[in-house]
């Protein structure tokens, strides 16, 4: 689920940019880590007039549904993964492109080729776990004059020179290209398991009200090969990745302020996704849910009552002063599965328009009394908002 899945999405800031996108100069985005935007506002209902809503299950079609759905307000293409060199040098990565519709549709005779109702945002992050360095970057661009957008044939989602591309011979394969002056990635990504529809046949309900939901599918295990770039040099890497695809118009309700999202890949071939929504008091929301994917690709939904998630440690960011969970136990009693989840680096906080923590984690535990291990990614949103700012007081 996620900025956005995430969380976040920094799409709260998009309202600040709407006038420029409809015809005037694009301003600079808010300062990194400003923390002035919150997840509830970004992904709440608001005025949804003119937008499509996620109200019932739909039929998915590929590769068409890998492309954009502009009739919905929010959308993202979200890759995370764990990599290593042949010498065991570990990395984590995230590359995400977000699309936001500022108004349901643009007037036909808008006058300027710069005008658009679509804004794209990109987040790129690389965790150099061996060196203890975390790199991240954020970009904004309007979907006009080829600066950002989506194409189906061939499939490409891009923002400037950051690209998520399909492979013509296989609509389920991807190429990820994103680089700054300091760091970057160039990765080939191929699914190792079938696509998974999250929630009810791809309809993922986040709130009790009809329409507070998204269309959501994932590739929970994908093989990766390619290169990562840091100031220390270029590294050939292999590893595993996870793709989340969601689009929606409204997701969070007024009492929901954020979520913790877990994407875990265990060494027996099992994959586990779970997101725990939080209310204003910090308590878990009963709409929290997930998916358990067996090694053979068979899957089943996880409901709130079946998952026991407990925070066992916290970490305070020296950059923003935000306190985040920094260790968890996760238990699935019906599977006799008990896991302990730990960040592979403490500081994996993206100080972007909306600050959030997204990073590589390690997993160890037992299933049916037998030792089990794994890696994964965790995303935590909404922790940078005080209760006063959430309440608007």
C-alpha positions in Angstrom: 0.0 0.0 0.0 2.3 2.8 0.7 4.0 8.0 0.1 1.3 6.5 0.2 1.6 2.6 -0.2 3.4 5.1 0.8 1.9 7.0 2.5 2.3 9.5 2.2 2.0 10.5 -0.7 3.4 13.7 -0.8 0.5 14.5 -2.8 -0.6 16.9 -0.1 1.9 19.2 -1.7 0.3 18.9 -5.1 -2.4 21.3 -4.2 0.3 23.9 -3.8 1.4 23.3 -7.3 -1.9 23.1 -9.1 -2.1 26.7 -10.3 1.3 26.4 -12.0 0.5 23.1 -13.7 -2.6 24.6 -15.2 -0.6 27.3 -16.9 2.0 29.1 -14.8 5.5 28.5 -13.7 6.2 25.4 -11.6 7.5 26.5 -8.2 10.2 24.7 -6.2 8.8 21.9 -4.0 8.7 22.5 -0.2 12.0 22.1 1.6 13.1 18.5 2.3 11.8 17.2 5.6 9.6 20.2 6.1 7.0 18.0 7.6 4.2 20.4 6.9 2.1 17.9 5.0 0.4 14.8 6.5 -0.8 11.6 5.1 -4.4 11.9 6.1 -4.8 15.1 4.1 -2.9 13.7 1.1 -4.9 10.5 0.8 -8.2 11.4 2.4 -11.4 11.9 0.6 -11.9 15.7 0.1 -13.7 16.7 -3.0 -13.9 13.6 -5.2 -16.3 15.0 -7.8 -15.5 14.0 -11.3 -13.0 11.3 -10.4 -13.5 7.5 -10.7 -13.7 5.6 -7.4 -12.6 2.1 -6.4 -16.0 0.8 -5.4 -16.0 -2.9 -6.5 -13.7 -5.6 -7.9 -12.7 -5.1 -11.5 -11.2 -7.2 -14.3 -7.5 -6.6 -14.7 -5.8 -6.6 -18.1 -2.1 -6.7 -18.8 0.0 -5.0 -19.9 -2.7 -2.3 -20.1 -3.1 -2.0 -16.3 0.7 -1.5 -15.9 0.1 1.9 -17.5 -1.8 4.9 -16.0 -5.4 5.3 -15.0 -5.9 9.1 -15.3 -9.6 8.9 -14.3 -8.4 8.2 -10.7 -6.7 10.9 -8.6 -3.6 9.1 -7.3 -1.4 6.3 -8.7 2.0 4.8 -8.1 4.6 2.3 -9.4 6.6 1.2 -6.4 9.7 -1.0 -6.5 11.8 -2.0 -3.5 14.4 -4.6 -3.1 17.5 -6.1 -1.5 20.7 -6.6 -3.5 24.3 -7.7 -3.0 27.5 -8.0 -4.9 29.3 -11.2 -5.6 31.5 -10.4 -2.5 28.4 -10.0 -0.3 28.3 -6.2 -0.2 24.5 -5.5 0.6 22.3 -2.7 -0.7 18.6 -1.9 -0.4 16.8 0.2 -3.1 13.6 2.0 -3.7 12.4 3.7 -6.9 8.9 5.0 -7.1 7.0 7.2 -9.5 3.7 8.8 -8.4 1.0 10.3 -10.5 -1.5 12.8 -9.2 -4.5 14.4 -11.0 -5.0 18.0 -9.8 -8.5 18.4 -11.3 -10.6 15.7 -13.0 -10.0 17.0 -16.5 -8.4 19.8 -18.4 -10.4 22.2 -20.6 -9.9 21.3 -24.3 -8.6 24.7 -25.4 -6.2 25.3 -22.5 -3.9 27.6 -24.6 -0.5 26.6 -23.5 1.3 23.2 -24.2 2.7 23.5 -20.7 -0.7 23.2 -19.2 -1.7 19.8 -17.7 -3.8 18.4 -14.9 -1.3 15.7 -14.2 1.8 16.0 -11.9 4.4 13.3 -11.4 6.7 12.9 -8.4 9.7 10.5 -8.1 11.5 9.1 -5.1 14.8 7.3 -5.4 16.7 5.8 -2.5 19.7 3.5 -2.0 20.9 2.0 1.3 24.6 1.1 1.2 24.4 -1.2 4.2 28.1 -2.0 4.3 29.1 1.6 4.4 26.2 2.8 6.5 25.2 5.4 4.0 21.6 6.3 2.9 21.1 8.2 -0.3 17.7 9.6 -1.4 16.3 12.1 -3.9 13.0 13.6 -4.9 11.8 15.1 -8.2 8.6 16.8 -9.4 7.5 17.3 -13.1 4.4 18.1 -15.0 3.0 15.6 -17.6 3.5 18.0 -20.5 5.9 18.4 -23.4 7.3 14.9 -22.7 8.8 15.9 -19.3 6.9 13.1 -17.5 4.2 10.6 -18.3 3.1 7.1 -19.2 3.1 5.3 -22.6 1.7 1.8 -23.2 3.4 0.7 -26.5 6.1 0.2 -25.5 5.4 0.5 -21.8 7.3 3.4 -20.2 6.6 5.5 -17.1 9.1 8.3 -16.7 10.0 11.6 -15.0 12.8 13.4 -16.7 15.5 10.7 -17.1 14.1 8.4 -14.4 12.4 5.5 -16.2 10.4 2.4 -15.4 10.2 0.4 -18.7 8.6 -2.8 -19.8 10.3 -5.4 -22.0 8.4 -5.9 -25.3 9.0 -9.7 -25.4 7.6 -10.1 -21.9 5.0 -7.7 -20.5 5.8 -8.8 -16.9 9.5 -7.8 -17.1 10.8 -4.4 -16.2 13.9 -2.2 -16.5 14.6 0.4 -13.8 16.8 3.4 -14.7 17.3 6.2 -12.2 20.4 8.2 -11.4 21.5 11.5 -9.7 24.9 13.1 -9.7 25.6 11.1 -6.5 24.0 7.7 -6.8 21.7 5.6 -8.9 20.5 2.2 -10.2 20.2 0.4 -13.5 18.3 -2.9 -12.9 16.6 -5.7 -14.9 13.6 -7.1 -12.9 11.8 -10.4 -13.7 8.9 -11.9 -11.7 9.7 -15.2 -10.0 6.1 -15.7 -8.9 2.7 -14.9 -10.5 1.1 -11.5 -10.0 -1.0 -11.3 -6.8 -4.2 -9.3 -6.5 -4.4 -7.7 -3.1 -7.6 -7.5 -1.0 -10.8 -8.6 -2.6 -9.7 -9.6 -6.2 -7.6 -6.5 -6.4 -10.0 -4.1 -4.5 -8.1 -3.1 -1.3 -10.4 -1.5 1.2 -8.7 1.0 3.5 -11.7 2.6 5.2 -15.3 1.7 6.1 -16.8 4.2 3.6 -17.4 2.9 0.1 -14.8 4.2 -2.3 -12.1 4.6 0.4 -10.2 1.9 -1.3 -7.6 1.3 -4.1 -7.0 -1.1 -6.9 -3.9 -2.9 -5.9 -1.7 -5.7 -7.3 1.8 -6.9 -6.5 4.7 -8.9 -7.7 5.9 -10.2 -4.4 9.2 -11.8 -5.6 11.2 -10.7 -8.6 14.8 -11.6 -9.5 17.1 -8.6 -10.1 20.4 -8.1 -11.8 22.2 -4.9 -12.8 24.3 -2.1 -11.3 24.1 0.4 -8.5 26.2 3.6 -8.4 27.6 5.4 -5.3 30.4 7.9 -4.8 32.6 4.9 -4.0 32.0 3.4 -7.5 29.8 1.1 -9.6 28.8 -2.3 -8.3 27.4 -5.3 -10.2 24.5 -6.7 -8.1 21.9 -9.4 -8.0 19.0 -9.9 -5.6 15.2 -9.7 -5.2 12.6 -7.0 -5.6 8.9 -6.4 -4.9 6.5 -4.3 -7.0 3.4 -2.6 -5.7 0.9 -1.0 -8.1 -2.0 1.0 -6.7 -4.4 3.6 -8.0 -7.3 5.3 -6.2 -9.1 8.5 -5.6 -9.5 8.4 -1.8 -8.1 6.0 0.7 -7.7 7.2 4.3 -10.6 8.3 6.5 -10.6 11.3 8.8 -9.5 9.2 11.9 -6.6 7.5 10.1 -3.2 9.1 10.1 -0.8 6.7 8.6 0.4 3.1 8.3 3.2 0.7 8.7 3.7 -1.5 5.6 5.8 -4.7 5.6 6.9 -6.6 2.5 8.9 -9.7 3.6 10.6 -12.4 1.6 11.5 -15.6 3.6 14.2 -18.1 2.6 11.6 -20.9 2.2 10.0 -19.0 -0.7 7.1 -17.6 1.4 6.2 -13.9 0.9 4.2 -11.8 3.4 2.6 -8.4 3.0 0.9 -6.6 5.9 -0.1 -3.0 6.4 -1.2 -1.8 9.7 -3.3 1.4 9.6 -3.2 3.7 12.7 -5.9 6.1 14.1 -5.3 9.4 15.7 -4.6 7.8 19.1 -2.0 5.6 17.6 -4.1 2.4 17.9 -4.2 -0.1 15.0 -7.2 0.2 12.7 -9.3 -2.9 12.1 -9.1 -2.2 8.3 -5.5 -3.3 8.5 -4.8 -6.4 6.3 -2.3 -8.3 4.2 -1.5 -11.3 2.0 0.5 -14.5 2.6 2.0 -15.9 -0.6 3.2 -19.5 -0.5 6.3 -20.7 -2.4 4.1 -22.1 -5.2 2.4 -18.8 -5.7 -0.8 -19.7 -3.9 -2.0 -16.9 -1.6 -4.5 -16.1 1.0 -5.7 -12.8 2.6 -4.7 -11.8 6.1 -7.2 -10.0 8.3 -6.5 -7.8 11.2 -7.5 -10.4 13.8 -5.1 -13.0 12.5 -1.9 -10.9 12.8 -0.1 -10.0 16.0 2.3 -7.1 15.4 4.3 -5.6 18.3 6.8 -2.8 18.3 9.9 -3.8 20.4 12.2 -0.8 19.8 12.2 2.8 18.6 14.7 5.1 16.8 14.7 8.9 16.8 15.7 10.6 13.7 18.6 13.1 14.2 17.4 14.9 11.0 13.7 15.5 11.8 13.4 14.6 15.5 10.7 12.0 14.5 10.5 8.8 16.5 9.9 5.7 14.4 9.5 2.0 15.4 12.8 0.2 14.9 12.0 -3.4 15.6 9.0 -5.6 15.6 7.7 -9.1 16.3 5.1 -10.4 13.9 3.1 -13.6 14.6 0.7 -15.6 12.5 -0.6 -18.2 15.0 -2.6 -20.1 12.3 0.7 -20.7 10.4 2.8 -21.3 13.5 5.0 -18.5 12.2 6.8 -16.1 14.5 9.1 -13.4 13.1 11.4 -10.7 14.5 12.0 -7.9 12.0 15.0 -5.5 12.3 16.2 -2.5 10.2 19.5 -3.3 8.4 20.3 0.4 9.0 18.7 2.7 11.5 18.6 5.9 9.3 16.6 5.1 6.2 14.4 8.2 6.5 13.5 10.1 3.3 13.5 13.8 4.1 11.2 14.6 1.2 8.2 16.9 0.9 6.6 14.5 3.4 9.2 12.8 5.5 8.9 9.1 6.0 10.9 6.0 6.8 11.3 3.4 4.1 14.1 0.8 4.3 15.7 -2.6 4.1 15.1 -5.0 7.0 16.2 -8.4 8.0 13.9 -11.2 9.3 14.5 -14.2 11.5 12.2 -16.5 13.4 10.6 -19.9 13.4 7.8 -21.7 11.6 6.6 -25.0 13.1 9.6 -24.8 15.3 12.1 -24.7 12.5 14.4 -21.7 11.9 13.5 -19.3 9.1 15.2 -16.2 7.8 14.6 -13.5 5.2 14.8 -9.9 4.1 12.3 -7.3 3.2 11.2 -3.7 3.2 9.2 -1.6 5.7 7.5 1.7 5.2 6.3 3.9 8.0 4.2 7.0 7.4 2.5 9.6 9.4 4.9 9.7 12.3 6.2 13.2 11.6 2.8 14.8 12.4 2.0 15.9 15.9 -1.5 15.3 17.3 -2.2 19.0 17.0 -1.2 19.2 13.4 -3.3 16.2 12.6 -6.3 17.6 14.4 -5.7 20.9 12.7 -5.6 22.8 16.0 
